[in-house]
């Protein structure tokens, strides 16, 4: 950590290890997934100590407050000292993690994964249900 007064947002996100590369940080900012002090932003926006940054890492929303600025990317324990996550953000992440834990397994709803490959009899029934589809080359009704 150094005595910088401000630095580019994309560089700070990279130094704080929110994104693996600066180009990924720029891409996420460009998609509107990052805001500073509740305002849309650009990668070259200067961040200062005390700024609030809302971002998404995958499906998880996070809100952090900038505690320090660093001119270089360091190890994870050092990077975690650059910010402090808000209490609301931590509570929301825990709630979302609990929802994912309690959600049904996606494979349970798909019969083919649950029941395995179709038998010869199942295949004949599928083919009978599809009969008449071969007359048309597309699914649109305009061709009829």
Secondary structure, DSSP 8 states (H G I E B T S, - for coil): ----S-EEHHHHHHHTTSSSSHHHHHHHHHTT-EEETTEE--TT-EE-TT-EEEEEETTEEEEEEE----SS---HHHHGGGEEE-HHHHHHHHHHHHHHHHS--GGGG-HHHHH-S--HHHHHHHHHHHTTGGG-SSS-GGG-
